[in-house]
Amino acid sequence: MSTPLSDQEKRKQISVRGIAGLGDVAEIKKSFNRHLHFTLVKDRNVATPRDYYFALAHTVRDHLVGRWIRTQQYYYEKDPKRVHYLSLEFYMGRTLQNTMINLGLQTACDEAIYQLGLDIEELEEIEEDAGLGNGGLGRLADFFPPQVEEADDWLRYGNPWEKARPEYMLPVHFYGRVEPTAGGVKWVDTQVVLAMPYDTPVPGFKNNTVNTMRLWSAKAPNDFNLREFNVGDYIEAVLDRNLAENISRVLYPNDNFFEGKELRLKQEYFVVAATLQDIIRRFKSSKFGCRDPVRTSFETFPAKVAIQLNDTHPALAIPELMRILVDVEKLNWDKAWEVTRQTCAYTNHTVLPEALERWPIYLFEKLLPRHLQIIYQINHLHLQRIAAMFPGDTDRLRRMSLIEEGDPKRINMAHLCVVGSHAVNGVAQIHSDIVKNTVFKDFYEVEPGKFQNKTNGITPRRWLLLCNPGLADIIAEKIGDDFVTDLYQLRNLLDFIDDEAFIRDIANVKQENKQKFATYLEKEYDVKINYESLFDIHVKRIHEYKRQLLNLLHVITFYNRIKKNPSKHFVPRTVIIGGKAAPGYHMAKMIIKLITAVGLVVNNDPVVGDRLKVIYLENYRVSLAEKVIPAADLSEQISTAGTEASGTGNMKFMLNGALTIGTMDGANVEMAEEAGEENLFIFGMRVEDVEAMDKTGYNAQEYYQRLPELRQAIDQIQTGFFSPAQPELFKDVVNMLMKHDRFKVFADYEAYMTCQGKVSELYMNPKEWTRVVIRNIAGSGKFSSDRTISEYAREIWGVEPSDVKIPPPNEPSISSS
């Protein structure tokens, strides 16, 4: 007679281990059918393509979830140091195809969907890009003359990849007052908003590790006021809920108004407060599934937790962690400050003064009164230390203070990040040098060991395997496929620089990508382009320092040259510009309007024909980048030297076989080092030239008078040639260029035009052009995110990267093997 199983032994049957994975095409088809019928409650007679997408997404997600659970089990069992990356933006792009590649399911899923009579590419196109950054803030449905900003409602149909976690809902406090007590201070009479976590799995590449991106949604503590509703006040009944949920409704509201500023600060604190509560809960917890706290001391907190502040947006993590440690956990100030500084690290992403956040004191007094007290105390102790090191240097104290005097007084969030972190890094070598020598010069002189460089990187899984499989296959045929996880192996392509067949294959795959993108443009934008033309691509956020206007001056000059000599041979160009403008950035929106206005004239001029086209890409986003980047011949990276922190678009273009025209700015410098400066089209002022001009003065009028082609282009913009119905439409743009252009567009115009001539000249020699392309691809190995993250791990987070492959769900776990 067998011994009855205990309840604990019975519960062992509740396990992910016994659930079969997607082993083959038949299993995928079976799972797809199950989800279509039982999850979506549809059959083939009523199912739409969106239903089929959701069925496939759920099918792939099933294969993912077991690995997701197993990863969390592994982390709780092994208790490694955890890295928490705090950012207000994550450019996720689409998830389905990326997940299939990382799980090694793409071929089997392609075949299964084909056998079911469906088109997997059509299903992939249904997925919306996640709107988690200002690249997806709103769709700019812009075509001259109107410009319309529309909401990016990416969650309209739901998101099969995320999992709501209401059991981990957390309170976040705002407003109120600070009350002294015998045991310290209390933040009381606050307004509470609940933070609901939504988890999205982020799979590693064929290693069974699935990490978590946790997003937060704001919820009202009282969802519905029935008393107000019953007396007929329907608006008041839901007012509290709407006010609370506004926090996570739109990222980066227009902060030209007080209400916008207040909402944006609320957003930044909301993310930080919820995340830190969550981090501390995890730190205190023991084995997987147990919520009982086991750690009461914060002595080991920096050894178990690393917090990376991605720019200044999550800077409030520093005073919030201090508030929790001092007010809630009752650590003394000095110990709490030591723990906070050892835990936090800060990545700077900009050298532009206006982009380094400064919040008015009056806003903190109203919204976060306790945090203002903490920031004052941090600043007091910080300035005491600086005064002791530099006696009598009051100007240095003013420059290094966290509080900027003025009307109104402001908190410098970048200074808070530097003072409250143990490490500060830039994102390209030239940027990190500027950070040390200019932006945070005083701080660098005090703590030089704190400052580092971590050059940005991109993932080759998404930015080569996923978006350019044809190129990836050609590379793998020559050097094997290990380059996917060791991008430095691309250097081996130099062995084939004179291989005629390889040169031909590289050129052919580029032409195929161009033809494919031309077809897409015709379908989506109703624009026909010559795919034999040079594809000149400038896609990035619309901003004066990105200098889309310099590109546009070249376009206008090129147009004028064709008009002047219509019988002359010109290398045909398709100039494609894409990007979005911040909601309150008037000049950026005028630049978009000017691009579309120039395009309207150029594209409809019969004299020009196919020799020049100008396309503005609406709603530029990750999934669109995955189409345009593989098709690019020329990548525009033309910011004023010393203004671009790094850039990652430049790396994506380089990896996908586009040549770069650019200034010696950001990561362009290191790209030139890796591929050879002679293999990039470098032009214009260097950082030292810009600094010298800043001292002597920049005179736009001098260039305008000296350069007739420039003068003609500016006059055309000014007199309404491109806006005949509104001749003065672009007067603000011309006025900025002529009188107060901080980014010195005219100073680089002549060199840019000369360099564009070199581009056309090389393009007329296809074989040599392709050889330069190969040198660029071969030189892109440094720019893998694998290298970047390994450097962060070892040199900032104190974590050794591990190549441990966690067993899949149908195998015993590491601890039980």
Number of C-alpha atoms within 10 A of each C-alpha: 3 4 5 8 9 8 8 8 10 10 10 8 10 9 11 17 16 11 12 13 20 20 11 14 18 15 17 23 21 13 20 25 20 16 21 22 15 11 13 15 12 17 14 11 6 9 14 12 14 16 20 25 22 26 24 26 24 22 24 25 19 17 22 26 17 21 25 24 17 22 22 17 17 20 14 17 14 12 14 13 18 18 17 17 14 22 18 21 15 15 15 16 21 18 19 22 21 21 23 24 19 21 20 14 20 18 12 19 25 16 18 21 20 12 13 11 9 15 13 18 11 13 19 17 14 15 22 19 21 22 23 18 18 20 21 25 25 23 20 22 14 18 19 16 13 9 15 10 15 12 12 18 15 15 12 8 11 10 15 18 19 17 13 16 13 11 8 14 19 20 19 20 20 20 19 18 16 17 12 9 8 5 8 11 15 14 19 14 13 15 14 18 24 21 27 21 24 19 17 20 22 19 22 15 18 13 17 22 25 22 17 15 15 17 20 20 20 26 24 19 15 15 14 16 16 15 12 14 14 10 9 11 13 15 11 16 20 18 15 18 19 17 13 22 18 16 23 20 13 20 21 22 20 17 17 11 10 11 11 14 18 17 20 21 21 20 24 21 23 25 25 24 22 22 21 18 17 15 17 17 16 17 21 16 18 17 15 15 10 10 12 11 13 12 16 10 10 18 13 11 18 20 17 18 22 24 24 25 25 18 21 27 24 25 28 23 26 27 21 21 23 27 22 17 20 20 18 12 14 13 18 12 16 10 14 21 21 16 21 25 21 20 25 27 25 28 22 21 22 22 20 13 9 8 12 19 16 19 19 17 19 14 17 19 16 14 22 23 19 25 20 19 16 17 19 15 13 21 19 14 11 17 18 13 12 18 15 10 11 13 10 10 12 12 9 16 19 13 15 22 20 26 23 18 11 8 8 11 14 19 22 19 21 23 22 23 28 26 22 25 24 21 24 28 25 26 26 26 22 24 28 26 18 20 26 20 14 12 19 19 16 16 21 18 11 12 12 12 11 16 20 22 20 22 29 23 25 20 17 24 19 18 21 22 17 18 23 22 14 20 22 20 14 15 20 15 10 14 16 14 15 12 18 19 15 15 23 18 19 26 21 15 17 16 11 16 17 11 12 11 10 20 20 15 17 19 20 14 19 23 18 15 22 25 17 16 21 19 17 16 17 12 11 9 13 10 14 15 23 18 21 14 19 23 23 23 25 26 25 23 18 23 20 21 21 21 20 27 21 19 24 20 22 19 24 21 19 20 22 17 15 19 14 10 11 13 9 9 9 15 15 19 22 21 21 19 24 23 23 26 24 20 17 14 14 11 18 21 20 19 21 25 22 23 25 24 20 22 25 19 15 22 20 11 15 8 15 18 14 18 21 24 28 23 21 21 23 17 21 21 27 17 17 16 20 18 17 25 30 30 29 25 26 23 25 25 28 27 23 27 23 26 18 26 26 27 20 19 20 26 27 26 27 30 30 26 29 31 28 28 23 24 26 26 27 29 27 27 19 22 24 19 13 19 22 15 15 10 21 23 20 22 20 20 20 15 18 11 11 20 14 12 15 12 8 9 10 20 16 17 13 12 19 19 11 10 13 11 20 20 15 16 21 19 14 15 23 20 16 16 16 22 22 11 10 12 15 14 19 20 15 14 19 17 12 13 20 19 12 13 18 13 20 24 25 24 20 18 21 18 15 25 19 11 18 16 13 12 21 15 13 14 18 12 10 13 16 13 20 25 23 22 27 29 24 30 24 25 27 26 24 24 27 25 17 17 22 18 17 17 19 20 16 12 14 22 28 17 19 13 13 7 7 10 11 18 17 21 24 15 12 12 16 14 9 5 6
